[in-house]
């Protein structure tokens, strides 16, 4: 079964350099609009404790989860501290004035903590 592309935001809702929490149905999506103009999309909750990532702090391209201070590279989704985890990425693209994300067939994020 193929991924389903869903509109999650308008381009005006996410300025360059911003991150934000948006939803595809009841699935939280963290959208990132890099200063380079590129878009990134990840599962909206921390793989450690399920805390909303949009509540975290962003410095440069590093997101620090506000629950337990785990750090992630927003360009790649790679875990920085600790480095044995990563954010669940979604394909994302601009479609006219909308930002659309490809959701997995089951509509759920995978566990991406390497144990």
C-alpha distances in whole Angstrom, upper triangle without the diagonal:
4,7,9,13,15,19,21,24,27,28,32,30,30,33,33,34,32,30,29,26,24,22,18,19,20,19,22,21,24,24,27,29,30,34,33,31,27,25,23,21,20,20,23,25,26,25,28,29,27,29,28,28,30,33,34,36,35,38,37,33,34,32,34,33,35,35,36,36,33,33,30,30,28,28,26,25,27,29,33,35,33,32,29,27,25,23,19,18,16,16,18,20,23,22,26,27,24,22,18,16,12,11,9,6,9,11,14,16,16,20,21,25,26,28
4,6,9,13,16,18,21,24,25,28,27,27,30,30,31,29,27,26,24,22,20,16,18,20,18,20,19,21,21,24,25,27,31,29,27,24,21,20,18,18,18,21,23,25,24,28,29,26,28,27,27,28,31,32,34,33,35,34,31,31,30,32,31,34,34,35,35,32,31,28,28,26,25,23,23,25,28,31,33,32,30,29,26,23,21,17,16,13,12,15,16,19,19,22,24,21,19,15,13,9,9,8,6,10,11,14,15,16,20,21,24,26,28
4,7,10,13,15,18,20,22,25,24,23,26,26,27,26,23,22,20,18,16,13,15,17,14,17,15,18,18,20,22,24,27,26,24,21,18,17,14,15,15,18,20,22,21,25,26,23,25,24,23,24,27,28,30,29,32,31,27,28,27,29,28,31,31,32,32,29,28,25,25,22,22,20,20,22,25,28,30,30,28,27,23,21,18,15,13,10,9,12,14,16,16,20,21,18,16,12,9,6,5,5,5,9,9,11,12,14,18,19,22,24,27
4,6,10,12,15,18,19,23,22,22,25,25,27,25,22,21,19,16,14,10,12,15,13,15,14,17,17,20,21,24,27,26,24,21,18,17,14,15,15,17,20,23,23,26,27,23,25,23,23,23,27,28,30,29,32,31,28,29,27,29,28,31,31,32,32,30,29,26,26,23,23,22,21,24,27,30,32,31,30,29,25,22,20,16,14,11,10,11,13,15,14,18,19,15,13,10,8,5,5,7,7,10,9,12,14,16,20,21,24,27,29
4,7,9,12,14,16,19,18,18,21,22,24,22,20,19,17,14,13,10,12,15,13,15,13,15,15,17,18,21,24,23,20,18,15,14,12,14,15,17,20,23,23,27,27,24,25,22,22,22,25,26,28,27,30,29,26,27,25,28,27,30,30,32,32,29,28,25,24,21,21,21,20,24,26,29,31,31,30,29,26,22,19,16,14,10,9,9,9,11,10,14,15,11,10,6,5,4,6,9,10,13,11,14,15,18,21,22,25,27,30
4,6,9,12,14,17,16,16,19,21,22,20,18,16,15,11,10,7,9,12,11,13,11,14,13,16,17,20,24,23,20,18,15,14,12,14,14,15,19,22,22,26,26,22,23,20,20,20,23,25,27,26,29,28,25,26,25,27,26,28,29,31,30,29,28,25,24,21,21,21,21,24,26,29,31,31,30,30,26,23,19,17,15,11,11,9,10,11,10,13,13,10,8,5,5,6,7,11,12,14,11,14,15,18,21,22,26,28,31
4,6,8,11,13,12,13,17,18,20,18,16,14,13,10,9,7,10,13,12,13,11,13,12,15,15,19,22,22,18,17,14,14,12,14,15,15,19,22,24,27,27,23,23,20,20,18,22,24,25,24,27,27,24,25,24,26,25,27,28,31,30,29,27,25,24,21,21,22,21,25,27,30,32,32,31,31,27,24,20,18,16,13,12,10,10,9,9,11,10,6,6,4,7,9,10,14,16,17,14,16,17,21,24,24,27,30,33
4,7,10,12,10,11,14,16,18,15,13,11,10,6,6,6,9,11,10,10,8,10,9,12,13,17,20,21,17,16,13,12,10,12,13,12,16,19,21,24,24,20,20,17,16,15,18,20,22,21,24,24,22,23,21,23,22,24,25,27,27,26,24,22,22,18,19,20,19,23,25,27,29,29,29,29,25,22,18,16,15,12,12,10,11,11,11,13,11,8,6,6,7,10,11,14,16,17,14,15,16,19,22,22,25,28,31
4,7,8,6,8,11,14,16,13,12,10,10,7,8,9,12,14,13,12,10,11,9,11,12,15,18,19,16,15,12,13,11,14,15,14,18,21,23,26,25,22,21,17,17,15,18,20,21,20,23,23,21,22,20,23,22,24,25,28,27,26,25,22,22,18,19,21,20,24,26,28,29,30,30,30,27,23,20,19,17,14,14,11,11,10,10,11,9,6,5,7,9,13,14,18,20,21,17,19,19,22,25,25,27,31,33
4,5,5,7,10,13,15,13,13,12,13,10,12,13,16,18,17,16,14,14,11,13,12,16,17,18,15,15,12,14,14,17,18,17,21,24,26,29,29,26,24,21,20,17,20,22,23,21,24,23,22,24,22,25,25,26,28,31,30,29,27,25,24,20,20,22,22,26,28,30,32,33,32,33,30,26,23,22,19,17,16,13,11,9,9,9,6,4,6,9,12,15,17,21,23,24,21,22,22,26,28,28,31,34,37
4,5,6,7,10,13,11,12,12,14,12,15,16,19,20,19,18,15,14,11,11,9,13,14,15,11,12,10,13,13,17,19,18,22,24,27,30,30,27,25,22,20,17,21,22,22,20,22,21,20,22,21,24,25,26,29,31,29,28,26,24,22,18,18,21,21,25,27,29,31,32,32,33,29,26,22,22,19,17,16,12,10,8,9,8,5,5,6,10,13,16,19,22,25,26,23,24,24,27,29,28,31,33,37
4,6,7,10,13,11,13,12,14,13,16,17,20,22,21,19,17,16,13,13,11,14,15,16,13,14,13,16,16,19,21,20,23,26,28,31,31,28,26,22,21,18,20,22,22,20,22,21,21,23,22,25,25,26,29,31,30,29,27,25,24,20,21,23,23,27,29,30,32,33,33,35,31,28,25,24,22,20,19,16,14,11,13,11,8,8,10,13,16,20,22,25,28,29,25,26,26,29,31,30,33,36,39
4,7,10,12,9,10,9,10,10,13,15,17,19,18,15,14,13,10,11,10,14,15,17,14,15,13,14,14,17,18,16,20,22,25,28,27,24,22,18,17,14,17,18,19,18,20,20,19,21,19,22,22,23,25,28,26,26,24,23,22,18,19,22,21,25,26,28,29,31,31,32,29,25,22,22,20,19,18,15,14,12,14,14,10,9,9,13,15,19,20,24,26,27,23,24,23,27,28,28,30,33,36
4,7,8,6,7,7,10,10,13,16,19,19,18,15,13,11,8,8,7,10,11,13,11,12,10,11,12,15,17,15,18,20,23,26,26,23,21,17,16,12,15,16,16,15,17,16,16,17,16,19,20,21,24,26,24,24,22,19,18,15,16,19,18,22,23,24,26,28,28,29,26,23,20,20,18,17,17,13,13,12,14,14,11,10,9,12,14,18,19,23,26,26,23,23,22,25,26,26,28,31,34
4,6,5,8,10,13,14,17,19,22,23,22,19,16,14,11,9,7,9,9,11,9,11,10,13,14,17,19,18,21,23,25,28,28,25,23,20,18,15,17,17,16,14,16,15,15,17,17,20,21,22,25,27,25,25,22,20,19,15,16,19,19,23,24,25,27,29,29,30,27,24,21,22,20,19,19,15,15,13,16,15,12,13,12,15,17,21,22,26,29,30,26,26,25,28,29,28,30,32,35
4,6,9,11,15,16,19,21,24,25,23,20,17,14,11,8,5,6,5,8,6,8,9,11,14,17,19,19,21,22,25,27,28,26,24,21,18,15,18,18,16,13,14,12,12,15,15,19,21,22,25,27,24,24,21,18,16,13,13,17,18,21,22,23,25,27,27,29,26,23,20,21,19,19,18,15,14,13,16,16,14,14,13,16,17,21,23,26,29,30,27,27,25,28,29,27,29,31,34
4,7,10,14,16,19,22,25,25,23,19,17,13,11,7,5,5,5,8,8,10,10,11,14,16,18,17,20,20,23,25,26,24,22,19,16,13,16,14,13,10,10,9,9,12,12,15,17,19,22,23,21,20,17,16,14,11,11,15,16,18,20,20,22,24,24,26,24,21,18,20,18,19,19,16,16,16,19,20,18,17,15,18,19,22,23,26,30,30,27,27,24,26,27,25,26,29,32
4,7,10,13,16,19,22,22,20,16,14,10,8,6,6,7,8,11,10,11,10,11,12,14,16,14,17,18,21,23,23,21,19,16,13,10,12,12,11,9,11,10,10,12,11,14,16,17,20,22,19,19,17,15,14,11,12,16,15,18,19,20,22,24,24,26,23,20,17,19,17,17,18,15,16,15,19,19,17,16,14,16,17,20,22,24,28,28,25,24,22,25,25,24,25,28,31
4,7,10,13,16,19,18,16,13,10,7,6,4,6,8,11,14,12,12,10,9,10,11,13,11,13,14,17,19,20,17,15,12,9,7,10,10,10,8,11,11,10,11,9,12,13,14,17,19,17,17,15,13,13,9,12,14,13,16,17,18,20,21,21,23,20,17,14,15,14,15,16,14,15,15,18,20,17,16,13,15,15,18,19,21,25,25,22,21,19,21,22,20,22,25,28
4,6,10,13,16,15,14,10,8,6,5,7,9,12,14,17,15,14,12,11,10,11,12,9,12,14,17,19,19,16,14,10,9,6,9,10,11,11,14,15,14,14,12,14,13,14,17,19,18,18,16,15,15,12,15,16,15,18,19,20,21,23,23,24,21,18,15,16,15,15,16,14,16,16,18,19,17,15,12,14,14,17,17,20,23,23,20,19,17,20,21,21,22,26,28
4,7,10,13,12,10,6,6,5,6,9,12,15,18,20,18,17,13,12,10,10,9,7,9,12,15,18,17,14,12,8,8,5,9,11,13,13,17,18,16,16,13,15,13,14,16,19,18,18,17,16,17,14,16,18,15,19,19,21,22,23,23,24,20,18,14,14,14,14,16,14,16,17,19,20,18,15,13,14,13,16,15,18,21,20,17,16,15,18,19,19,21,24,27
4,7,9,9,8,6,5,6,7,11,13,16,19,21,18,17,14,13,10,10,10,8,11,15,17,20,19,15,14,11,11,9,12,15,17,17,20,21,19,19,16,18,17,18,19,22,22,21,20,19,19,16,18,19,17,21,22,24,25,26,26,26,22,19,16,15,14,13,15,13,15,15,16,18,16,12,10,11,11,14,13,16,19,18,15,15,15,18,20,20,22,26,29
4,6,6,5,5,6,9,10,14,16,19,22,24,21,20,16,14,11,11,10,9,12,15,17,20,19,15,15,12,13,12,15,17,20,20,24,24,22,22,19,21,19,20,21,23,24,23,22,20,21,18,20,21,19,22,23,26,26,27,27,27,23,20,16,15,15,13,15,13,15,16,17,19,17,13,12,11,10,12,11,14,16,16,12,12,13,17,19,20,22,26,28
4,6,5,7,7,11,12,15,17,21,24,25,22,20,16,15,12,12,11,11,13,17,18,21,21,17,17,15,16,15,18,20,23,23,26,26,24,24,22,23,21,23,23,26,26,25,24,22,23,20,21,21,19,23,24,27,28,28,28,27,24,21,17,15,14,12,13,12,14,15,16,18,17,13,11,10,8,10,8,11,13,13,9,11,12,16,18,20,23,26,28
4,6,8,10,14,15,19,21,24,28,29,26,24,20,19,15,15,13,13,15,19,20,23,21,17,18,16,18,17,20,22,25,26,29,30,27,27,24,26,23,24,24,27,28,27,27,25,26,23,25,25,22,26,27,30,30,30,31,30,26,23,20,17,17,15,17,16,18,19,19,21,20,16,15,13,12,13,11,13,14,13,9,11,13,17,20,22,24,28,30
4,6,9,13,15,19,22,25,28,29,27,25,21,19,16,14,12,11,12,16,17,20,18,14,15,13,15,15,17,20,23,24,28,29,27,26,23,23,21,22,21,24,25,24,25,23,25,22,25,24,22,25,25,28,28,28,29,28,24,22,18,16,17,16,18,18,20,21,22,24,22,19,17,15,14,15,12,14,15,13,10,10,12,16,18,20,22,26,27
4,6,10,12,16,19,22,25,27,24,22,18,16,12,11,8,8,10,13,14,17,16,12,13,11,13,14,16,18,21,22,25,26,23,23,20,21,18,20,20,22,23,21,22,20,21,19,21,21,18,21,21,25,25,25,25,24,20,18,15,13,13,12,15,15,18,19,20,23,21,18,15,14,11,12,9,11,13,11,8,7,9,12,14,16,19,22,24
4,7,10,13,16,19,22,24,22,20,16,14,10,9,6,5,7,11,13,15,14,11,11,8,9,10,12,14,17,18,22,23,20,19,16,17,15,16,17,19,20,19,19,17,19,16,19,18,16,19,19,22,23,23,23,23,19,16,13,12,12,12,14,14,17,18,20,22,20,17,14,13,12,13,11,13,16,14,11,10,10,13,15,16,18,22,24
4,6,10,13,16,19,20,18,16,12,10,7,6,5,4,8,11,13,16,16,12,12,9,9,9,13,14,16,16,20,20,17,17,15,16,15,17,18,20,19,18,17,15,16,13,15,15,13,16,17,20,21,22,22,22,18,15,11,10,10,9,11,11,14,15,17,20,18,15,11,11,9,11,10,12,15,15,11,11,10,13,15,15,18,21,24
4,7,10,12,16,17,16,14,11,8,6,5,6,4,8,10,13,15,16,13,12,9,7,7,10,11,13,12,16,16,14,14,11,13,12,14,16,18,17,16,14,12,13,10,12,13,11,14,15,18,19,20,20,20,17,13,10,10,9,10,12,11,14,15,18,20,18,15,12,12,11,13,13,15,18,18,15,14,12,15,16,15,17,21,23
4,7,10,13,14,12,11,7,6,5,7,9,8,12,14,16,19,19,16,15,12,10,9,13,13,14,13,16,15,13,14,12,15,15,17,19,21,19,18,16,14,13,10,11,13,12,15,17,19,21,22,21,22,19,15,12,12,10,10,11,9,11,12,15,17,15,12,9,10,9,12,13,16,20,20,17,16,15,17,19,18,20,23,26
4,6,9,11,10,8,6,5,6,8,11,11,14,15,17,20,21,18,17,14,11,10,13,13,13,11,13,12,10,11,10,14,15,17,19,21,19,17,15,12,11,7,8,11,11,14,16,17,19,21,20,22,19,15,12,13,11,11,12,10,11,12,16,17,16,14,11,12,12,15,16,19,22,23,20,19,17,19,20,19,21,23,27
4,7,8,6,6,5,7,9,12,15,14,17,19,21,23,24,22,21,18,15,13,16,16,15,12,14,12,10,13,13,17,18,20,23,24,22,21,18,15,13,9,10,13,13,17,19,20,22,24,23,25,22,18,16,16,14,14,13,11,11,11,14,16,14,13,10,13,13,16,18,21,25,26,23,22,20,23,24,22,24,27,30
4,5,5,5,6,8,11,13,17,16,19,19,21,24,25,23,22,19,16,15,18,16,15,11,12,9,8,11,12,16,18,20,23,24,21,20,17,14,11,8,7,11,13,15,17,18,21,23,22,24,21,18,16,17,15,15,15,13,13,13,17,18,17,16,14,16,16,19,21,23,27,28,25,24,22,24,25,22,24,26,30
4,5,7,9,11,15,17,20,20,22,23,25,27,28,27,25,22,19,17,20,18,16,13,12,9,9,13,14,18,20,22,26,26,23,22,19,17,14,11,10,14,16,18,20,20,23,25,24,26,24,21,19,21,18,19,18,16,16,15,19,19,18,18,16,19,19,22,24,27,30,32,29,28,26,27,28,26,27,29,33
4,6,9,11,15,18,21,21,24,24,26,28,30,28,27,25,21,20,23,21,19,16,15,12,11,15,17,20,23,25,28,29,26,24,21,18,15,12,10,14,16,18,21,21,24,26,24,27,25,22,20,21,18,19,17,15,14,14,18,18,18,18,16,18,19,21,24,26,30,31,29,29,26,28,29,26,28,30,33
4,7,10,13,17,20,20,23,24,26,29,30,28,27,24,21,19,22,21,20,17,17,14,13,16,18,21,23,25,28,29,27,25,22,19,16,13,11,15,17,20,22,23,26,27,26,28,26,22,20,21,18,17,15,13,11,11,14,15,14,14,13,15,16,19,22,25,28,30,27,27,25,27,28,26,28,30,34
4,7,10,14,17,18,21,22,23,26,28,26,25,22,19,18,21,20,20,17,17,14,12,15,16,20,22,25,27,28,25,24,20,17,14,11,9,12,14,17,20,21,24,25,24,25,23,19,17,17,14,14,12,10,9,9,13,15,15,14,11,13,14,16,19,21,25,26,24,24,22,24,25,23,25,27,31
4,7,10,14,15,18,19,21,24,25,23,22,19,16,15,19,18,18,16,17,15,12,15,15,19,20,22,25,26,24,22,19,16,13,10,9,11,12,16,18,20,23,24,23,24,21,17,15,15,11,11,9,7,7,8,12,14,13,12,9,10,10,13,15,18,21,23,20,20,19,21,22,20,23,25,29
4,7,10,12,15,16,17,20,21,19,19,16,14,13,17,16,17,14,16,15,11,13,13,16,17,20,22,23,21,19,16,13,11,8,7,8,9,12,15,17,20,21,19,20,17,14,11,11,8,8,8,6,8,11,14,17,16,14,10,11,9,12,13,16,19,20,18,17,15,17,18,17,19,21,25
4,7,9,12,13,14,18,19,16,16,14,12,12,16,15,17,15,18,17,14,14,13,16,16,19,20,21,20,18,16,13,12,9,10,10,9,13,15,18,20,20,19,20,16,13,9,8,6,5,7,6,9,12,14,17,17,14,10,9,7,9,10,13,16,17,14,14,12,14,16,15,17,20,23
4,6,8,10,11,14,15,13,13,11,9,11,14,14,16,15,17,17,14,14,12,14,14,17,17,18,18,15,14,11,11,9,10,10,8,11,13,16,17,18,17,17,13,10,6,5,4,5,9,9,13,15,18,21,20,17,13,12,9,11,10,12,16,16,13,12,9,11,12,11,14,17,20
4,6,8,9,12,13,10,11,9,9,10,13,14,16,16,19,20,17,16,13,15,13,16,16,17,17,15,15,12,14,12,14,13,10,13,14,17,18,18,18,17,13,10,7,5,6,7,11,12,15,18,20,23,22,18,15,14,11,11,10,11,14,14,11,9,6,9,10,10,13,16,19
4,7,9,12,12,8,8,6,6,7,10,11,14,14,18,19,16,15,12,13,11,13,14,15,16,14,14,12,14,12,15,15,12,14,15,17,18,18,19,18,15,12,9,9,10,11,14,14,17,19,21,23,22,19,15,15,13,14,13,14,17,16,13,11,9,12,13,13,15,18,21
4,6,9,8,5,5,5,5,8,10,10,14,15,18,20,17,15,12,12,9,11,11,12,13,12,13,12,15,13,17,16,12,14,14,16,16,16,17,17,13,11,9,9,11,13,17,17,20,22,25,27,26,22,19,19,16,17,15,16,19,17,14,12,9,11,11,11,12,16,18
4,5,6,5,5,6,6,10,10,10,13,14,17,19,16,14,11,10,7,10,9,10,10,8,10,10,13,13,16,15,11,12,11,13,13,12,14,13,10,9,7,9,12,15,18,19,22,25,27,30,28,25,22,21,18,19,18,18,21,19,17,14,11,12,10,10,10,14,15
4,6,6,8,10,9,13,14,13,16,17,20,21,18,16,13,12,10,13,11,11,12,9,11,11,14,14,17,15,11,11,10,13,12,11,12,11,8,8,7,8,12,14,18,20,23,26,28,31,30,27,23,22,19,19,17,17,20,18,16,13,10,9,7,7,6,10,12
4,6,8,11,11,15,14,13,16,18,20,22,19,16,14,12,9,12,9,8,10,8,11,12,15,16,19,17,14,13,11,13,11,10,12,11,9,10,10,12,15,18,22,23,27,29,32,35,33,30,27,26,23,23,21,20,23,21,20,16,13,12,9,9,7,11,11
4,6,9,10,14,13,13,16,18,21,23,21,18,15,13,10,11,8,8,11,10,13,14,18,18,21,20,16,16,14,16,14,14,16,15,12,13,12,14,17,20,23,24,28,30,33,35,33,30,27,26,23,24,21,21,24,21,19,16,14,14,11,12,11,14,14
4,7,8,12,12,12,16,18,21,23,21,18,15,14,10,11,9,11,13,12,14,14,17,17,20,19,15,17,15,17,16,16,17,16,13,13,11,12,15,17,21,22,25,27,29,32,30,27,24,23,20,21,18,18,21,18,16,13,11,12,10,12,12,15,16
4,6,9,8,9,13,15,19,21,19,17,13,11,8,8,6,9,11,11,13,14,17,16,20,20,16,17,15,17,16,16,18,18,15,14,12,14,16,18,22,22,25,27,29,31,29,26,23,23,21,22,20,21,23,21,19,16,14,15,14,15,14,18,19
4,6,6,8,11,13,17,19,17,15,12,11,8,9,9,12,12,12,13,13,16,15,18,18,15,17,16,18,17,18,19,20,16,15,12,13,15,16,20,19,22,24,26,28,26,23,20,20,18,20,18,20,22,21,18,15,14,16,15,16,16,20,22
4,5,5,9,10,14,15,14,12,8,8,6,8,9,11,11,10,10,10,12,11,15,15,12,14,13,15,15,16,17,18,14,13,10,12,13,15,18,18,20,22,25,27,25,22,19,19,17,19,18,20,23,22,19,16,14,16,15,15,15,19,21
4,5,8,9,13,15,14,12,9,10,8,9,11,14,13,13,13,12,14,12,15,16,14,16,16,17,17,19,20,21,18,16,13,14,15,16,18,17,20,20,23,25,22,20,17,18,17,19,19,21,24,23,20,18,16,19,18,18,19,22,25
4,7,10,13,16,15,13,10,9,7,6,9,12,11,12,13,13,16,14,18,19,16,18,17,18,17,19,21,22,19,17,15,17,18,19,22,21,23,24,27,28,25,23,21,22,21,23,22,24,27,26,23,21,19,21,20,20,20,23,25
4,7,10,13,12,10,6,5,4,5,8,10,8,10,9,10,13,12,16,17,14,16,14,15,14,16,18,19,17,15,14,16,17,19,22,21,24,25,28,29,27,24,22,23,21,24,23,25,28,27,24,22,19,21,20,19,18,22,24
4,7,10,10,8,6,5,7,7,11,12,9,11,9,11,12,12,15,17,15,16,15,14,14,16,18,20,18,17,15,18,19,21,23,22,24,25,28,29,27,25,23,24,23,26,25,27,31,30,27,25,22,23,22,21,21,23,25
4,6,7,6,5,6,9,10,14,14,11,12,9,10,10,9,12,14,13,15,14,13,14,17,18,20,18,16,15,18,18,20,21,20,22,23,26,27,25,24,21,23,22,24,25,27,30,30,27,25,22,24,23,21,21,24,26
4,6,5,7,8,12,13,16,16,13,13,10,11,10,10,12,15,15,15,15,13,14,17,18,21,19,18,17,20,20,22,23,22,24,24,28,29,27,26,23,25,24,27,28,29,33,33,30,28,25,26,25,23,23,25,27
4,6,8,11,14,16,19,19,16,15,12,11,9,9,10,13,14,15,15,13,15,18,18,21,20,18,17,20,19,21,22,21,22,23,26,27,26,25,22,24,23,26,27,29,33,33,30,28,25,26,26,23,23,25,28
4,7,10,13,16,18,18,15,14,10,8,6,5,7,9,10,11,12,11,14,16,16,18,17,14,14,16,15,18,19,18,19,20,24,26,24,23,20,22,20,23,24,25,29,30,27,25,22,23,22,20,20,22,25
4,6,10,12,15,15,11,10,6,6,5,6,8,10,9,10,10,8,10,13,13,16,14,12,12,16,15,18,20,19,21,23,26,28,27,25,22,23,22,24,24,25,29,29,26,24,21,22,21,18,18,20,22
4,6,9,12,12,9,8,6,5,7,6,10,11,9,11,10,10,10,13,13,16,14,12,11,14,14,17,19,19,21,23,26,28,26,24,21,22,20,22,22,24,27,27,24,22,19,20,19,17,16,19,21
4,6,9,8,5,6,4,7,9,10,14,14,12,12,10,10,9,11,13,15,13,13,12,16,17,20,22,22,24,26,29,31,29,27,24,25,23,25,24,25,29,28,25,23,20,20,19,17,16,19,21
4,6,6,5,5,6,8,11,12,16,16,13,13,11,11,10,12,14,15,13,12,11,15,16,19,22,22,25,26,29,31,29,27,24,24,22,24,23,24,27,26,23,20,18,18,17,15,15,18,19
4,6,6,8,10,12,15,15,19,19,16,17,15,15,13,14,17,19,16,16,15,18,20,22,25,25,27,29,32,33,31,29,26,27,25,27,26,27,30,28,25,23,20,21,19,19,18,21,22
4,6,8,11,13,17,17,21,21,18,18,15,16,13,14,17,18,16,16,15,18,20,23,26,26,29,31,33,35,33,31,28,28,26,27,26,26,29,27,25,22,19,20,18,18,16,19,20
4,6,9,12,16,17,21,20,17,16,13,13,10,11,14,15,14,15,15,18,21,24,27,27,30,32,35,37,35,33,30,30,27,29,27,27,30,28,26,23,20,20,18,17,15,17,18
4,6,10,13,15,18,18,15,15,11,11,8,10,13,15,13,14,14,18,20,23,26,26,29,31,34,36,34,32,28,29,27,28,27,28,31,29,27,24,21,21,19,17,15,18,19
4,7,11,13,16,15,12,11,8,8,6,7,9,11,10,10,11,15,17,20,23,24,27,29,32,34,33,30,27,27,25,26,25,25,28,27,25,22,18,18,16,14,12,14,16
4,7,9,12,12,10,9,6,5,5,7,9,11,10,9,10,14,15,19,21,22,25,27,30,32,31,28,25,25,23,24,24,25,28,27,25,22,19,19,17,14,13,15,17
4,6,9,8,6,6,5,5,7,9,9,11,9,7,7,11,12,15,18,18,21,23,27,29,28,26,22,22,20,21,21,22,25,25,23,20,17,17,15,12,12,14,17
4,5,6,5,5,6,7,10,11,10,13,11,9,9,12,12,15,16,17,19,21,25,27,26,24,21,21,19,21,21,22,26,26,24,22,18,18,17,14,15,16,19
4,6,5,8,9,10,13,15,14,16,13,10,9,11,10,13,14,14,16,18,21,24,23,20,17,18,16,18,19,20,24,24,22,20,17,18,18,15,16,18,22
4,6,8,11,12,15,16,15,17,15,11,11,12,10,12,13,13,15,17,20,23,22,20,17,18,16,18,19,20,24,25,23,22,18,19,19,16,18,19,23
4,5,9,11,14,15,12,14,12,9,8,10,8,11,12,13,15,18,22,24,24,22,18,18,16,17,18,19,22,23,21,20,16,16,16,13,15,16,20
4,7,9,12,12,11,12,9,5,5,7,7,10,12,13,17,19,23,25,25,22,18,18,16,16,17,17,21,21,19,17,14,14,13,10,12,14,17
4,6,9,9,7,8,7,4,6,9,10,13,15,17,20,23,26,29,29,26,22,22,19,20,20,19,23,23,22,19,16,15,14,10,11,11,15
4,6,6,5,6,5,5,7,11,12,16,18,20,23,26,29,32,31,28,25,24,22,22,22,21,25,24,23,20,16,15,13,10,9,10,13
4,5,5,8,8,8,11,14,16,19,21,22,25,28,31,34,33,30,27,27,24,25,25,25,29,28,27,24,20,19,17,14,12,13,15
3,5,8,9,10,12,16,18,21,24,25,28,30,34,36,35,33,29,29,27,27,27,27,30,29,28,24,21,20,17,14,12,13,14
4,6,7,9,12,15,18,21,24,26,29,31,35,37,36,34,30,30,27,27,26,26,29,28,27,23,20,18,15,13,10,10,12
4,6,8,11,14,16,20,22,24,27,30,33,36,35,33,29,29,26,26,25,25,28,27,26,23,19,17,15,12,10,9,11
4,7,11,13,16,19,22,24,27,31,34,37,36,33,30,29,25,25,24,23,26,25,24,21,17,15,12,9,7,5,8
4,7,10,12,16,19,21,24,27,30,33,33,30,26,25,22,22,20,20,23,22,21,18,14,12,9,6,4,6,8
4,6,9,12,15,17,21,24,27,30,29,26,22,22,18,18,18,17,20,20,19,16,12,11,9,6,6,8,12
4,6,10,13,14,18,21,24,27,26,23,19,18,15,15,15,15,18,18,16,13,10,9,9,7,8,11,14
4,7,10,13,16,19,22,25,25,21,18,16,13,12,11,11,14,14,12,10,6,7,8,6,9,12,15
4,7,9,13,16,19,22,22,19,15,13,10,10,10,10,14,15,13,12,9,10,11,10,13,15,18
4,6,10,13,15,19,19,16,12,10,6,6,7,8,12,13,11,11,9,11,13,13,16,18,22
4,7,11,13,16,17,14,11,8,6,5,8,10,13,15,13,14,13,14,17,16,19,21,25
4,7,10,13,13,11,7,6,4,6,9,12,15,17,15,16,15,17,20,19,22,24,27
4,6,10,11,8,6,6,7,9,12,15,18,20,18,19,18,21,23,22,26,28,31
4,6,7,6,5,6,9,12,15,18,21,23,20,22,21,24,26,26,29,31,34
4,6,5,6,7,10,12,15,19,21,23,21,23,23,26,28,28,31,34,37
4,6,8,10,13,16,19,22,24,26,24,26,26,29,32,31,34,37,40
4,7,10,13,17,19,23,25,27,24,26,26,29,31,31,34,37,40
4,6,10,13,16,19,21,23,20,22,22,25,28,28,31,33,37
4,7,10,13,16,19,21,17,19,19,22,24,24,27,30,33
4,7,9,13,15,17,14,16,16,19,22,22,26,28,31
4,6,10,12,14,11,13,13,16,19,19,22,24,28
4,7,9,11,10,11,12,14,17,18,21,23,27
4,6,8,6,8,9,11,15,16,19,22,25
4,6,5,7,8,9,13,14,18,20,23
4,5,8,10,12,15,17,21,22,25
4,6,9,10,13,16,19,21,23
4,7,10,13,15,19,21,23
4,7,10,12,15,18,20
4,7,9,12,15,17
4,6,9,11,14
4,6,8,10
4,6,9
4,6
4
